[in-house]
Structures are given as C-alpha cells and as structure tokens.
Amino acid sequence: MKMKKSLLSVVLMTVPLFSHAKGEIRSGQLWPDNHGVHVNAHGGGILYHRGTYYWFGEHKAENTSNAMVGVTCYSSKNLTDWKNEGVALAVSDEQGSDIEKGCILERPKVIYNAKTRKFVMWFHLELKGLGYRAARAGVAVADKVTGPYHFLRSQRVNAYRYPLNVTESEKAAMAKLQPKDYAEWWTPKWRRAIEKGLFLQRDLSTGQMARDQTVYVDDDGKAYHIFSSEDNLTLQIAELSEDYTFHTGRFVRVAAGGQNEAPAIFKKDGTYWMITSGCTGWEPNKARMFSARDIMGPWKQHESPCVGPKADLTFGGQSTYVLKVEGRRDAFIFMADIWRPKHPSDARYIWLPIDFKNGLPVVEWRDEWTLEYFKVDK
C-alpha cells in the first residue's frame, strides 16, 4: 500500500494539474508548475528571449505581502507549462539594506538590453518598516536571464526635472503651489491644484514618487518606465538611459489627478495602448484604458476594455502586464492578478486574449481558451 501511494504521488507530481493537457488557459484556477506547486510570481511580467518565455513576479508568503523571498522566475516554451527557475532576485538578510527581507517589493519587470547584453529588472520598492512612504523605483541587473540579479539602487525619479508636457508658464504657476495652502484633501480646490502639479512641485527636490510600475521597450530600442506617481494620483512615463538602468530626465505626466495605478502597456499598428486600474487597495475596480500615437503623449482616455461577467470589476482582478505572443498575428494577452491579501500566496491569475473591435482593444471573459485562438503569423 505504501508503495502504491508513493507511485501515485510521483504520477501526480509529473502530471500538469493546471488544465494544460490540451493547452487550455483557465483564469482564476490554480496554476501548478513542474513541481505541482501553484506558480508564485504575482504582479509580474514576461520576457521572451531566444525562444523561451520568462515570467518574473513577486514571491508571496502565506500570511504577509511583504517580500520574504524576492522575485521568482519561471520559464515556458508554450505559455502553459511552467518550469520553476528559482529566485531571480533575493531579498537581503543585511539589516538596513534597501531590499532587506520584509520590505515591500512589487511588480517586477525584466527587459533585455541588446547593446550591453544585460537583463535589467525594474520594480516598485518600499523600505522595510516605512509602509508606502518611500515610493521608490528599484533596479537590478544580470548576465543571465534567470539571474541571479545584482541589486544596483533604489531612489525616487527625476529630481529637479519638470515634465516635457508642462509649459514655462505652467512651471511658473506650479512653483507657487504650496501644500500648506491645500491642507484639506479631496476638495475641488485641492483637486484643481493636484492637476496643476501640487504634488509634483512638492517632490521636485526629492524626486518623483514611483509605485505601481511597468517598463516598455519600443521598436527603436528605447526603453520607458511607466509608474503611478504623486501619491498615486498621476501617471508618469519616463525615458530610460541607453543601458536601461537610469532615467534621462525626460518624462511626461498622464491623466493628472485621475488616480490610476497598475499600468500595462502595448503597441499595435503604431498606436500605444495602456490599461490601468483605479486605486482601491487590494479590492478590484473597473479598468481604465488610454491610447496615444506617441508614447510621450498626448494620451486619450477610453472606456474600460473589459466585457462579460464582473467586467465592471475587471473580472475580480487588477492589470499587471500585456504580453505579445510570438509567432501569432496581432496576439496580445491581458494579464491580471486576483489578490488574496489574507492568503497572499494563493492569489490567482487572469490571462485573456485581447480582441480589436472598431479599432479598440476588447478583453472578454473566457472560462477557458488556447493559443489557437490567435492566427499563426505568416
């Protein structure tokens, strides 16, 4: 009997438990890896490199959303069967380290720099014990896609710089805005001041806040850092240096005062699309969508792209990334997280194909689907 049980355990460990026998993708279900363990890569993004997809995300503990392990990496050839590649960036046991165990490390994204041949990881970082007051961007690099990644630094962004989409007269008006004159938040007067740059001016010398974030490499090889700033009230899009590890100082504000976070960006036929969420903590809300012909704007807001059951709550999830599927025509996957703050490691994933109707992206709920949904690119 013991031998039979042992054999049964071996069989269960080798059979994919996440409905991938036929290549189905089922959002909201458990997604076991090659060891039969639920994929632990939350708030993540995917890098396609030399024929393989690499999924990087937050390793969540059983009872805390603080970073106790770091950033994990999984690999796949088909986007359905995932191999655990281990910890790509480990948090530090050194007291006082920016990435000390117990810090908040969120939404890691990795891009490849063809010139330096380095893999560059950006993430949102909050210093241990400070809640969400630090609001920093962290960066790490590696010679190998799976790591280990070497932590370089964390800091706020673009100190002493004004956005490109702010005129000289607007700068002069912004310089006169003082937080003490707007002590009461959420009033019409305060909102108008936020739109004009009250918090941007407040943070001018320390650098802009950088929380929920993603990174994007454009067709010309330039890379951009997109993040929620100004106390999560305004998005900013900042150009990165040639090696992708610094900011150049060129950036723009998007949807000032609109309270957007969780940006996910992609490009189709020369148009940039960005899906975001509102700011409701761990609770889901209605997705937002923006478009632009230039990544530096201007950006136009559209209705939510989501349709189907629970569409007004983004199917119970929050956007994290849009993945372009290689070898498939106009194939993009909307990726989101279903957060479970009382049991963080049990957070689930939403992956849905993006359709295009009347020129607009549409994300429709599907209980299950396969990559055959997309046409092969000829």
Solvent accessible surface area in square Angstrom, and as a share of the most:
residue,aa,sasa,rsa
1,M,163,0.73
2,K,174,0.74
3,M,148,0.66
4,K,142,0.60
5,K,127,0.54
6,S,66,0.42
7,L,108,0.54
8,L,105,0.52
9,S,60,0.39
10,V,90,0.51
11,V,80,0.46
12,L,92,0.46
13,M,100,0.45
14,T,99,0.58
15,V,75,0.43
16,P,67,0.42
17,L,97,0.48
18,F,4,0.01
19,S,27,0.18
20,H,11,0.05
21,A,101,0.78
22,K,167,0.71
23,G,22,0.21
24,E,22,0.10
25,I,0,0.00
26,R,87,0.32
27,S,5,0.03
28,G,16,0.16
29,Q,97,0.43
30,L,88,0.44
31,W,1,0.00
32,P,13,0.08
33,D,9,0.05
34,N,72,0.37
35,H,93,0.42
36,G,23,0.22
37,V,91,0.52
38,H,27,0.12
39,V,0,0.00
40,N,19,0.10
41,A,1,0.00
42,H,0,0.00
43,G,0,0.00
44,G,2,0.02
45,G,2,0.02
46,I,7,0.04
47,L,24,0.12
48,Y,84,0.32
49,H,27,0.12
50,R,203,0.74
51,G,32,0.31
52,T,13,0.08
53,Y,11,0.04
54,Y,30,0.11
55,W,2,0.01
56,F,1,0.00
57,G,0,0.00
58,E,8,0.04
59,H,48,0.22
60,K,7,0.03
61,A,20,0.16
62,E,109,0.49
63,N,126,0.65
64,T,42,0.24
65,S,33,0.21
66,N,58,0.30
67,A,7,0.05
68,M,75,0.33
69,V,49,0.28
70,G,3,0.03
71,V,0,0.00
72,T,6,0.04
73,C,0,0.00
74,Y,5,0.02
75,S,10,0.07
76,S,5,0.03
77,K,149,0.63
78,N,63,0.32
79,L,0,0.00
80,T,6,0.04
81,D,63,0.33
82,W,7,0.02
83,K,108,0.46
84,N,51,0.26
85,E,58,0.26
86,G,29,0.28
87,V,65,0.37
88,A,1,0.01
89,L,4,0.02
90,A,62,0.48
91,V,15,0.09
92,S,27,0.18
93,D,124,0.64
94,E,120,0.54
95,Q,164,0.73
96,G,65,0.62
97,S,27,0.17
98,D,40,0.20
99,I,10,0.05
100,E,25,0.11
101,K,78,0.33
102,G,9,0.08
103,C,0,0.00
104,I,21,0.11
105,L,8,0.04
106,E,20,0.09
107,R,9,0.03
108,P,0,0.00
109,K,3,0.01
110,V,9,0.05
111,I,14,0.07
112,Y,55,0.21
113,N,2,0.01
114,A,79,0.61
115,K,159,0.67
116,T,57,0.33
117,R,181,0.66
118,K,75,0.32
119,F,9,0.04
120,V,0,0.00
121,M,0,0.00
122,W,6,0.02
123,F,0,0.00
124,H,2,0.01
125,L,0,0.00
126,E,0,0.00
127,L,36,0.18
128,K,104,0.44
129,G,72,0.69
130,L,67,0.33
131,G,38,0.36
132,Y,91,0.35
133,R,157,0.57
134,A,13,0.10
135,A,0,0.00
136,R,63,0.23
137,A,4,0.03
138,G,0,0.00
139,V,2,0.01
140,A,0,0.00
141,V,24,0.14
142,A,5,0.04
143,D,109,0.56
144,K,128,0.54
145,V,13,0.07
146,T,20,0.12
147,G,8,0.08
148,P,118,0.74
149,Y,12,0.05
150,H,122,0.55
151,F,43,0.18
152,L,64,0.32
153,R,56,0.21
154,S,11,0.07
155,Q,85,0.38
156,R,55,0.20
157,V,1,0.00
158,N,15,0.08
159,A,42,0.32
160,Y,157,0.60
161,R,121,0.44
162,Y,56,0.21
163,P,3,0.02
164,L,87,0.43
165,N,79,0.40
166,V,17,0.10
167,T,77,0.45
168,E,129,0.58
169,S,83,0.53
170,E,83,0.37
171,K,50,0.21
172,A,58,0.45
173,A,55,0.43
174,M,3,0.01
175,A,49,0.38
176,K,162,0.69
177,L,20,0.10
178,Q,75,0.33
179,P,52,0.33
180,K,159,0.67
181,D,71,0.37
182,Y,39,0.15
183,A,86,0.66
184,E,126,0.56
185,W,110,0.39
186,W,121,0.43
187,T,35,0.20
188,P,95,0.60
189,K,111,0.47
190,W,2,0.01
191,R,98,0.36
192,R,135,0.49
193,A,4,0.03
194,I,1,0.01
195,E,95,0.42
196,K,127,0.54
197,G,0,0.00
198,L,1,0.00
199,F,5,0.02
200,L,0,0.00
201,Q,38,0.17
202,R,83,0.30
203,D,7,0.04
204,L,27,0.13
205,S,64,0.41
206,T,89,0.52
207,G,0,0.00
208,Q,0,0.00
209,M,9,0.04
210,A,1,0.01
211,R,30,0.11
212,D,15,0.08
213,Q,2,0.01
214,T,1,0.01
215,V,7,0.04
216,Y,34,0.13
217,V,53,0.31
218,D,15,0.08
219,D,124,0.64
220,D,102,0.53
221,G,34,0.33
222,K,101,0.43
223,A,0,0.00
224,Y,15,0.06
225,H,0,0.00
226,I,0,0.00
227,F,0,0.00
228,S,0,0.00
229,S,0,0.00
230,E,0,0.00
231,D,38,0.20
232,N,32,0.16
233,L,3,0.02
234,T,0,0.00
235,L,0,0.00
236,Q,0,0.00
237,I,0,0.00
238,A,0,0.00
239,E,15,0.07
240,L,7,0.03
241,S,26,0.17
242,E,134,0.60
243,D,51,0.27
244,Y,13,0.05
245,T,11,0.06
246,F,99,0.41
247,H,33,0.15
248,T,51,0.30
249,G,7,0.07
250,R,103,0.38
251,F,0,0.00
252,V,3,0.02
253,R,24,0.09
254,V,6,0.03
255,A,35,0.27
256,A,36,0.28
257,G,16,0.15
258,G,31,0.30
259,Q,52,0.23
260,N,2,0.01
261,E,17,0.08
262,A,0,0.00
263,P,1,0.01
264,A,0,0.00
265,I,11,0.05
266,F,6,0.03
267,K,47,0.20
268,K,35,0.15
269,D,115,0.60
270,G,29,0.28
271,T,22,0.13
272,Y,15,0.06
273,W,18,0.06
274,M,0,0.00
275,I,0,0.00
276,T,0,0.00
277,S,4,0.02
278,G,4,0.04
279,C,39,0.23
280,T,65,0.38
281,G,57,0.55
282,W,95,0.33
283,E,118,0.53
284,P,40,0.25
285,N,22,0.12
286,K,92,0.39
287,A,4,0.03
288,R,63,0.23
289,M,3,0.01
290,F,4,0.02
291,S,13,0.09
292,A,6,0.05
293,R,172,0.63
294,D,75,0.39
295,I,6,0.03
296,M,29,0.13
297,G,17,0.16
298,P,129,0.81
299,W,38,0.13
300,K,134,0.57
301,Q,101,0.45
302,H,36,0.16
303,E,135,0.61
304,S,21,0.13
305,P,5,0.03
306,C,11,0.07
307,V,66,0.38
308,G,42,0.41
309,P,92,0.58
310,K,126,0.53
311,A,13,0.10
312,D,93,0.48
313,L,79,0.39
314,T,2,0.01
315,F,10,0.04
316,G,11,0.10
317,G,3,0.03
318,Q,15,0.07
319,S,1,0.01
320,T,4,0.02
321,Y,44,0.17
322,V,8,0.05
323,L,7,0.03
324,K,109,0.46
325,V,3,0.02
326,E,71,0.32
327,G,50,0.48
328,R,45,0.16
329,R,103,0.38
330,D,72,0.37
331,A,1,0.01
332,F,8,0.03
333,I,0,0.00
334,F,0,0.00
335,M,3,0.01
336,A,1,0.01
337,D,2,0.01
338,I,34,0.17
339,W,33,0.12
340,R,90,0.33
341,P,59,0.37
342,K,195,0.83
343,H,77,0.34
344,P,3,0.02
345,S,16,0.11
346,D,26,0.14
347,A,1,0.01
348,R,35,0.13
349,Y,4,0.01
350,I,0,0.00
351,W,1,0.01
352,L,0,0.00
353,P,0,0.00
354,I,3,0.02
355,D,25,0.13
356,F,57,0.24
357,K,104,0.44
358,N,157,0.81
359,G,57,0.55
360,L,69,0.34
361,P,1,0.01
362,V,21,0.12
363,V,0,0.00
364,E,59,0.26
365,W,60,0.21
366,R,60,0.22
367,D,107,0.56
368,E,84,0.38
369,W,15,0.05
370,T,41,0.24
371,L,31,0.15
372,E,127,0.57
373,Y,87,0.33
374,F,13,0.05
375,K,142,0.60
376,V,86,0.49
377,D,78,0.41
378,K,213,0.90
